[in-house]
Amino acid sequence: MRFIKLWIISVLLSASLGQGEEGDWNKLHDRKFQNRLAQLAYNVIAATVKGKEIGLPKTTSNTNIRIRAGCFVTIETKERNGVLTLRGCRGTLFPTQRSLVDELTQASIHACRDERFRPLKPNDLSRLVINITVVQKLTPLDNIHALSPEHGLVVKRGEKIGIVLPYEGRDPLVRLDWAKRKAGLSENENFEMWLMKAIRWSVSFVRSLH
């Protein structure tokens, strides 16, 4: 059973992880469409923080996109001094839901319940900055110095996986160290590296810093 699980992970990592029409992928570069998906994520986060029951939203004409892909939601709050504080980040490398909208919904729920960070409260909702990363493809990476900031990094050894998303850091060696620590790898362990091609954008929902 463990062999089968590892084989599935290897197949997924070596494949193009995003599925959908080319025109729909182009939608993800449209700022208005990005804002709509970010608003959806914000609504889900706000409902979760307020303790309201959440169902998967129905796809509307505003968010209709024929894509299945893994995605990550990163939540930050803007402090009074202007500094952004990380409050949660969750997602998947490959699709687990029937659509990208459903994937985004689940990632948003789990991101605002990320136990690694201080829990979000209702008064934090006016200070949110939401980052969305949609995974397109992973390709083997042999030279860490070929990693550029706009690409993410995945390191893997067996069932241990560490992920650094696009634009999280700039120096390739620093990002590699982060990924290895996230995977729980020791200094002398061998591992595989994968370059993540993704579409990532950020939307601010900051209304007040008081």
N, C-alpha and C positions, 0 to 999 in steps of 0.2 A: 504494500500500500504506500509506503514511504517513497519507494522508487517511482511509482506512478505519479505521485504528487510532485516530485522533483522534475520528472520528465515534462509534466504539464507546464510547470513554471518556465523551463527552458524553452519550450515551444512558444509560449506566450511572449517571452522576452525577445525571441528572434523574429517575431512577426511584426507586420505593420498593425499597431494596436487600434488605430482608429478605423471605423467602418462608416461609409456614407458617400453620398454624391459629392463630386468636386464642388459644385455650386453651393452646397450646404457648408462645406469647409470654408469657402470664401466668405460666408456670412460672419464667421467668427473674427474676421478682420474688420468688419463694419462697426464703427464706434457706437452707433445707435443700437445695434443688436447686442453688442457687449454690455451696454448699459441696462438693457432689458433683462439679460441673464443675471447681471449683478443685482438688479432690483429684486428678482426672484429669490436669489440667495439671501439678500437682506431680509426679505419678508419671512423666509423660513427661519432665519436666525432669531429675528425679533419674536416670532411666535414661540419658538423653543425656549428662549430666555424668559418669556412671560408665562411659561408653563401651559401653553395652549396645545391641544392635540393637533397633530399635523398629519394630513394625508398627502399622498403624492399629488401634485397639482396637475390639472388637465392642461394639455398642450393647447395653447391659443395661437392665433395668427401672429401675435407679437413674438412668440418664442418657438414657433414651429421650426424644427430643424431635424433632418433625417440623418442623424449621426448617432452611432454608439461608440463611445470612447471612455477611457478612464479619465478622471479629472480630480483635481485637488482644490480645496477652498482654504485659503489662509486668511485669518482674521487678525487685524491689528486695531489698537485704539490709539488715537492721537492725544498725547498728554498736553497739559497747559504750556509746557515749555517747547512744544512743537515736535517732540520726539515720538516716534511710533513704537509702541510696545506690542510684541507678539502675544496673542491671547488664545490661539488655537490653529491647528493645521491638520486636516485629514483628507483622505481620498484614496484612490486606487490607480494602479498602473494600467489595468485593463478593464473593459466594461463588465459590470455585474448587474446592470439594470437594463430595462427595455429601451431606454432612450437617454440622450444626454441630459435632458431636463430632469429625469428621475435620478440620474447619477449625481447631478448637481445638488438636488434636494437632499439626498442621503449624505453627501460630503458636507453640506452646510450644517445638518443636524449634528453630525459627529464632531465637526470642527468646534462648534460652540459648547460641546461637552468634553473637550480634550482635557483630561485630568492632569496633564503635564503643566498646565498653566492656571493662573488665578481665574476662578469662575466669572463668567460675564454676568452682569446685573442689568436690570432695566435702564438705569441711568447711564450705562455705557453705550446704549444704542445710538445716542446722538454724536458719538465720537468714533464711529467705525470706519475703517478702510478695509475693503474686501478685495483680495487678489484671487483670481481664478486662473487655473492652469489646466488646459485640455491636452492630453497626451496624444500625439500623432504617431510616433514611431520610435523604437529603440534599435540602435545598431551597435555592434561590438566596438569597443574603443581600446586600441592598443597603446596609444600614446597620450598620457594625461595632459600633456602640453597642447594637444589639439582641441582641448575643451575650451569653448568660448562662453562668455557670460550668458548669452541668450539660449544656451542649451543646458539641460539638466544632466545629472549624473546618477547612475545606479551602480552600486557595487553589490556583488553576490558571491556567497560561498555556501553551497548547500541550501539550507532553508533560511540562512541569514541574509537579509537584504537591507541596504541603507540607501536612502534617496535624498538627493539635494536638488531642489527645483531650480528652474531657470532664474537668473538674476539674484540668486541667493549666494552672495559673494562673487568675487572676480578672479582671485588668484586660484589657478587650477589645483595647486598642491594643498592649499588651505581647504578647498572644497572637497578634495579627496579625503583629507583627514576627517572632516565632518562626516562624510558618508561612511567611512570605516567605523567611526565611533557609533554612529546610529545603528550600524549593523552588528555592533558588538564584536568586532574583529580585533584580535590581538596584533601586535606589531609584526610578528613573524608569519602570520597566516597568509596563504595564497588566496587570491580572489579573482573574479572576473569583473570587468568594467563595461558599462553600456552607456552610450550617449543618448540622451533623451531629446527628441525633437518635439516641441510643444508650442501651443499658442497661449500666451499669458498676458493678462491685462489687470489693471487695478482701477477701482472706482471708489471715490471718497463719499461717505455719507455723513461727514462731519458737519454738524449744524451749530454746535455750541461747545466751548471748552470751559464753561463755568460749572 
